[in-house]
Amino acid sequence: MKRILAASSFVLPAMIGGQGLVPDAALAQGARTDWSGPSIGVVGAGATGSSTQTDRGTTGVIGTPGATGATGATGPTGPAGDGFYNMRGWLVGGEFAYNWQYGDWVLGIVGDYSGGSIRGSSNLCGATTLTPHACGTSLNSLGTVREVLGYAVGPGGNWLPYITGGVAFGNVNAWDALTPASGSASRIGWTAGAGLAVMVAPRWIVKFEYLHVDLGSANLFDVVPGVPETVSFRSDLFRLGVSFQFGQPVIQPVAAGQPIYRKY
């Protein structure tokens, strides 16, 4: 009875205070952070990137024979819309993840979707001596479905460095002021990166993550009739996220004869 009362004197105040923390004594006896189960959270990202616009050139429309555009491409009378430019912007969205833990190894799957603005442009597209003009690219939404592989480290295993990779998809928009012309398309590509997740409190996770996204190249519009413009999109995302992990309380291992504490 004295032992039960002693355990209650620790556990009940912690539960009433909403903390549910595992005591240092339990950590010393081998208590580990449990990364398994579902979680949901919000993510925000700053982004940089680059885009190109290329075509096979036109005949009798612009430029002079052999003229060279901003990217060095050469057509029979110079490129109509070639350009290269950097992009920057931001994204905010949500994510859902599920982890399985095997010892200190953590395997997971995560899906996220964000909205925002990543864009860039140049005033030197198709830059012959006669017809330099503006063109640009933008992306307003991006999603990924990825696998995650991490290894828990630190006191109690509450630090999780990881690598990740999978499928990326987004809607790419592009325009060219020559005629003018514009177009958009939903594109599928790939993403890969790495990150660090930290269990800062029971069930609360803060995550720092880098992702490279490549949505490839595709024809989005005709810069002039019969001349398709190929647009590429690549971006680097630097993300910060906060997630809440769902699940039942986890009973931590403790030495024989010691009270059993629960992590909530």
N, C-alpha and C positions, 0 to 999 in steps of 0.2 A: 504493500500500500504506500509506504514512504517513497518507493521508487517511482510509482505511478504519479504521485503528487509532485515529485521533483521534475518529472518530464513535463507534466501539465503546466508547471510554473514557467517553463520556457516556451512551449509551443503555443499556448493560448494567447499570451500577450503579442507574440509575433503575428498570429493570424488576425487578431483584432486590429492590429495596426496596419493590416493589409500588406505586410512584407513577405511573410512566408519564406524567410531566408534559411538556408542551410547553415548551421553553426560551424565555426572554425574547427571545432573538435571533430565534427562529421567529415569535413573536408580532409582533415589530417588522416582519417581512417579510410580514405579511398573514395569519397563521394565524387561523382563525375557529372558534368553537364550532359543532359540528354538532348541531342539534336534531332531525334526522330519525330515524325509526325507532320501534320499540315501547318502551314503558316500563311498569313495574308498581310500585305503591307503596301506602302506607298514609296515611290522612287522619283527622284529628280535628277536631271543630267544637264551638264554643259557639254556642248558638242563642237568639234571642228571637223573639217573634211575638205573634199575636193570634188569637182565635177568637170567633165569634158563634153563638148558638143562637136561632132564630126559628121561630115558628109562626103560624097564622092565628087563634089564640085558641080558646076553648071556650065552650059555652053551658051555664049552670046548674051549673058545676062549682066554680069558684073566683071570688073577687074580687067587684067591684061594677061596674055598668055604666060604661063609659068609663075604667076604671082603666088606668093607664099602667105599663108594665114598665120594666126597667132600661135598655133601648135606646130607649125612647120609642114602642114599637109599641102600638097600641090594638086590642083585640078586642071582641066584643060583651059579654063579661064580664071583660075583662082577659086578657092573654097567660098561657098556662099554663107556659111554660118559657123565655121570652126572657131572654137574658143576653149580656154582653160582658165579656171578660177577657183579660188578657195571659198569655203563656206564656213559659217559659224551659226550657233543658235542654242536652243534649249528644248528640253522635253520634260513633261511631268505626267505620271500615270500610276498604275497599280500593278501588283504582281501576286501570283499565287504559287506556292512551292510545297513540295512534299519530300521529306528526307527519310532515308533508312540508315541506321548506324550499326556498324559491325566493329566492335572494339573502338578504336579511335578513328577509324575510317568512316566517312560519311558520303553516301551516294544519294543524289537528289535529282529531281526534275523541277523546272521552273518555267512558268509562262508569264509574260508581262505585255502590257499594251500602254503606249504613251501618246500624248498629243503635244503639239508645240509648234516650233518653227526653226528649221535649219535651212539657210538659204545663202546664196552667193550669186554674183554676176560680174560681167566685164563689159567695158565699152569698146573693146578691141576685137570683138568677134568678127571673123571673116576679114581680118585687117589687111586688105590690100591698100595701095596708095589712094584708091578712089572711094572705097566703100567700107570703112570701119563702122561697126554698129554694135548695139548692145544685145546681149543674150544672158540668160540666167537659169538657175535651177533652184527648186525648193522642195522640201519634204515637210508635211504637216502631221504625219502620224507614223508610228513605228511599233512593231511588235516582235517578240522573239519567243521561241520555244527551245529550251536548252537543257542539256544534262550538266550536272555539277558533281565534281569529285573533290573532296576536301579531307583534311587530317586535323583532328582536334588537338590543340596544344595549350600550354599555359596552365596556371593553377586551376584545377577542377575541369580542365578541358574546355574552357569557355571561349577560347579563340579558335577560329576556323579559317585558316587560309585555304583557298580553293582555286581550281581552274574550271573553266566552263566553255561550252561551245554548242552550236546547234543551228537552227533555221531562223532567218530574219525576214520580215516582210513589211512593206510600206508603200505608200502612194507617192510617186515621184512626179513632180510637175516641172515643165521646162517651157521656155519661150524664146523667141528670136524676133528682133525688131526690124528685120530686113523687109518683110512684106506687109505687115507682121504675121507671125504664126506662133501657135502654142499647142501643147498637148499634155496629157497626163496618163499614167497607167499604174496599176497595182503591180509591184514587183516582188519577187521572192529571191533571196540570196542566202548568205551565210554570216555567222557571227562567231567570234571566239574572244576569250579574254581571261581575266583572273580577278580575284577579289579577296577581301578579308571580312568575315562576319564575326561579331563579338556579342555574346550573351551578356548584356550589361545589367540585367535584372532577370529574375525568373520569368521566362516566356517572352521577354522583350529583346529583340535583336536589332543591332545597328550594323549596316553593311556599307563598305566602300568597294567600288567595283569599276574596272576598266573593260570596255567592250570595243572591238573593231567590227564595223558593219560594212559589208560589201553587197550592194544590190545589183551589181553587174551593169551591163550596157544593153540598151534596147532602143528601137526606133519609136519615137514619141509623136512626131509630126513631120510633115513635109515643109522644109524651109522655103521652097518654091514648088510649084506643082511638079510632081514626078521625082523630087529629090528628097528622100527621107533623111531626117536628122537623128543620129545615134547619140544618146545621152547616157553618161555613166554617173554613178553615185557611190561614194565611199565616205565613211565618217568614223571618227573616234569619239566615244562617249565616256565621260567621267561622271560616275553616278554615286549618289548617296541615298540610302534607303533605310526605312524603319519598318520592322515587321513584328507581328504578334503570333506566337506559336500556340496552337491549340493542343489539347490533350489532357489526359487524366494526371493527377499528381503522381510523381515518381518517387518510390521508396528508395532511399539511398542506402548502400551497404555500410554497415557499421560493425564495430567489433562486438564479440559476444559479451553480454552483460551490460551493454550500453543501451540507453533509450533510443528508439527508432524515431527519427525526425522525417518529415515529408517536405519535399520542395513543391511549392505551388506556383 
